[in-house]
Amino acid sequence: MKRYRFALGGIQRVRRIAEENARQATAEAQREADRATAELHARLADIGAALPSPGVRTGSEFLADRENLDRHRQAVLAARTAEANALDTLASRRTDWIAAAKSLRAIDRMEERHREAWTAEATRAAQLLTDEIAVTRFRSESER
């Protein structure tokens, strides 16, 4: 019997590579989202540390504190935007990975069914050959 060969093996390899690439892109997007979240938490901690101490201040100290808080507020807004963008990218990458994985699993199931059919056919062919050998031997022994 011929050696097993899956006709869609090339497509299966390409889909496996695409699934692995999508998995890596998802992992990279996860790292980026984690980094953006950590940056946001750091900015929020910075704004808490930048709050002016209560008490009497001069006009220039008040304006400097206000400007400092405004810079921190802008940094927090930028960090929130970066985190939201990173989370959107992560969701998109995860969706792509799921689609690639489903596509690969479909080909894998087809390959599994094809291999089972080939194995059954090979087993039947081997059984027929064994039966033929047994019948031939029986006939040759009965003729003696």
MODELLER restraints for C-alpha pairs under 7 A, 6 or more apart:
rsr = mdl.restraints
at = mdl.atoms
rsr.add(forms.Gaussian(group=physical.xy_distance, feature=features.Distance(at['CA:1:A'], at['CA:122:A']), mean=6.58, stdev=0.5))
rsr.add(forms.Gaussian(group=physical.xy_distance, feature=features.Distance(at['CA:6:A'], at['CA:111:A']), mean=6.53, stdev=0.5))
rsr.add(forms.Gaussian(group=physical.xy_distance, feature=features.Distance(at['CA:12:A'], at['CA:104:A']), mean=6.71, stdev=0.5))
rsr.add(forms.Gaussian(group=physical.xy_distance, feature=features.Distance(at['CA:12:A'], at['CA:107:A']), mean=6.12, stdev=0.5))
rsr.add(forms.Gaussian(group=physical.xy_distance, feature=features.Distance(at['CA:15:A'], at['CA:104:A']), mean=5.52, stdev=0.5))
rsr.add(forms.Gaussian(group=physical.xy_distance, feature=features.Distance(at['CA:16:A'], at['CA:104:A']), mean=6.14, stdev=0.5))
rsr.add(forms.Gaussian(group=physical.xy_distance, feature=features.Distance(at['CA:18:A'], at['CA:100:A']), mean=6.58, stdev=0.5))
rsr.add(forms.Gaussian(group=physical.xy_distance, feature=features.Distance(at['CA:19:A'], at['CA:97:A']), mean=6.25, stdev=0.5))
rsr.add(forms.Gaussian(group=physical.xy_distance, feature=features.Distance(at['CA:19:A'], at['CA:100:A']), mean=4.93, stdev=0.5))
rsr.add(forms.Gaussian(group=physical.xy_distance, feature=features.Distance(at['CA:19:A'], at['CA:101:A']), mean=5.60, stdev=0.5))
rsr.add(forms.Gaussian(group=physical.xy_distance, feature=features.Distance(at['CA:22:A'], at['CA:93:A']), mean=6.90, stdev=0.5))
rsr.add(forms.Gaussian(group=physical.xy_distance, feature=features.Distance(at['CA:22:A'], at['CA:96:A']), mean=6.44, stdev=0.5))
rsr.add(forms.Gaussian(group=physical.xy_distance, feature=features.Distance(at['CA:22:A'], at['CA:97:A']), mean=4.77, stdev=0.5))
rsr.add(forms.Gaussian(group=physical.xy_distance, feature=features.Distance(at['CA:23:A'], at['CA:97:A']), mean=5.71, stdev=0.5))
rsr.add(forms.Gaussian(group=physical.xy_distance, feature=features.Distance(at['CA:25:A'], at['CA:93:A']), mean=6.44, stdev=0.5))
rsr.add(forms.Gaussian(group=physical.xy_distance, feature=features.Distance(at['CA:26:A'], at['CA:90:A']), mean=6.31, stdev=0.5))
rsr.add(forms.Gaussian(group=physical.xy_distance, feature=features.Distance(at['CA:26:A'], at['CA:93:A']), mean=5.05, stdev=0.5))
rsr.add(forms.Gaussian(group=physical.xy_distance, feature=features.Distance(at['CA:26:A'], at['CA:94:A']), mean=5.64, stdev=0.5))
rsr.add(forms.Gaussian(group=physical.xy_distance, feature=features.Distance(at['CA:29:A'], at['CA:86:A']), mean=6.91, stdev=0.5))
rsr.add(forms.Gaussian(group=physical.xy_distance, feature=features.Distance(at['CA:29:A'], at['CA:89:A']), mean=6.55, stdev=0.5))
rsr.add(forms.Gaussian(group=physical.xy_distance, feature=features.Distance(at['CA:29:A'], at['CA:90:A']), mean=4.98, stdev=0.5))
rsr.add(forms.Gaussian(group=physical.xy_distance, feature=features.Distance(at['CA:30:A'], at['CA:90:A']), mean=6.00, stdev=0.5))
rsr.add(forms.Gaussian(group=physical.xy_distance, feature=features.Distance(at['CA:32:A'], at['CA:86:A']), mean=6.35, stdev=0.5))
rsr.add(forms.Gaussian(group=physical.xy_distance, feature=features.Distance(at['CA:33:A'], at['CA:83:A']), mean=6.21, stdev=0.5))
rsr.add(forms.Gaussian(group=physical.xy_distance, feature=features.Distance(at['CA:33:A'], at['CA:86:A']), mean=4.85, stdev=0.5))
rsr.add(forms.Gaussian(group=physical.xy_distance, feature=features.Distance(at['CA:33:A'], at['CA:87:A']), mean=5.71, stdev=0.5))
rsr.add(forms.Gaussian(group=physical.xy_distance, feature=features.Distance(at['CA:36:A'], at['CA:79:A']), mean=6.80, stdev=0.5))
rsr.add(forms.Gaussian(group=physical.xy_distance, feature=features.Distance(at['CA:36:A'], at['CA:82:A']), mean=6.21, stdev=0.5))
rsr.add(forms.Gaussian(group=physical.xy_distance, feature=features.Distance(at['CA:36:A'], at['CA:83:A']), mean=4.82, stdev=0.5))
rsr.add(forms.Gaussian(group=physical.xy_distance, feature=features.Distance(at['CA:36:A'], at['CA:86:A']), mean=6.94, stdev=0.5))
rsr.add(forms.Gaussian(group=physical.xy_distance, feature=features.Distance(at['CA:37:A'], at['CA:83:A']), mean=5.74, stdev=0.5))
rsr.add(forms.Gaussian(group=physical.xy_distance, feature=features.Distance(at['CA:39:A'], at['CA:79:A']), mean=6.48, stdev=0.5))
rsr.add(forms.Gaussian(group=physical.xy_distance, feature=features.Distance(at['CA:40:A'], at['CA:76:A']), mean=6.36, stdev=0.5))
rsr.add(forms.Gaussian(group=physical.xy_distance, feature=features.Distance(at['CA:40:A'], at['CA:79:A']), mean=4.98, stdev=0.5))
rsr.add(forms.Gaussian(group=physical.xy_distance, feature=features.Distance(at['CA:40:A'], at['CA:80:A']), mean=6.18, stdev=0.5))
rsr.add(forms.Gaussian(group=physical.xy_distance, feature=features.Distance(at['CA:43:A'], at['CA:75:A']), mean=6.67, stdev=0.5))
rsr.add(forms.Gaussian(group=physical.xy_distance, feature=features.Distance(at['CA:43:A'], at['CA:76:A']), mean=5.56, stdev=0.5))
rsr.add(forms.Gaussian(group=physical.xy_distance, feature=features.Distance(at['CA:44:A'], at['CA:76:A']), mean=6.43, stdev=0.5))
rsr.add(forms.Gaussian(group=physical.xy_distance, feature=features.Distance(at['CA:47:A'], at['CA:69:A']), mean=6.88, stdev=0.5))
rsr.add(forms.Gaussian(group=physical.xy_distance, feature=features.Distance(at['CA:47:A'], at['CA:72:A']), mean=5.61, stdev=0.5))
rsr.add(forms.Gaussian(group=physical.xy_distance, feature=features.Distance(at['CA:50:A'], at['CA:69:A']), mean=6.74, stdev=0.5))
rsr.add(forms.Gaussian(group=physical.xy_distance, feature=features.Distance(at['CA:52:A'], at['CA:65:A']), mean=6.38, stdev=0.5))
